Amino acid sequence: MIEYTFIGLASFAIILLLISFFQKDPVKEVEEQVEQLTLSTMQQLYEVKKRVKALEEELLVGIEPFSNEEQMARKLNMPIDEVNMMIARNER
């Protein structure tokens, strides 16, 4: 009797193992969807950056470029006078 139970359980395990190989993995499908979404988002972001750069170039035509002090003031978010004072102090 135990032999029949063991054979039945082993057969059931083999059948379940075979079924598991043929089932679709829902996690894999979600991963593929996320990957596609990521790729499309990156492509859209690249396109937006290209358009912004083109618009910036169009707007900057005919405008005098900023001096080094003005660029530094913008990066540091400080008034140009303070940047000039700091540069003057460091030159001494």
Contacts in CASP RR format, 6 or more apart in sequence:
PFRMAT RR
TARGET T0000
AUTHOR 0000-0000-0000
METHOD contacts of the structure
MODEL  1
MIEYTFIGLASFAIILLLISFFQKDPVKEVEEQVEQLTLSTMQQLYEVKK
RVKALEEELLVGIEPFSNEEQMARKLNMPIDEVNMMIARNER
66 74 0 8 1.000
69 80 0 8 1.000
69 83 0 8 1.000
69 84 0 8 1.000
69 87 0 8 1.000
70 80 0 8 1.000
72 83 0 8 1.000
73 79 0 8 1.000
73 80 0 8 1.000
73 82 0 8 1.000
73 83 0 8 1.000
76 83 0 8 1.000
END
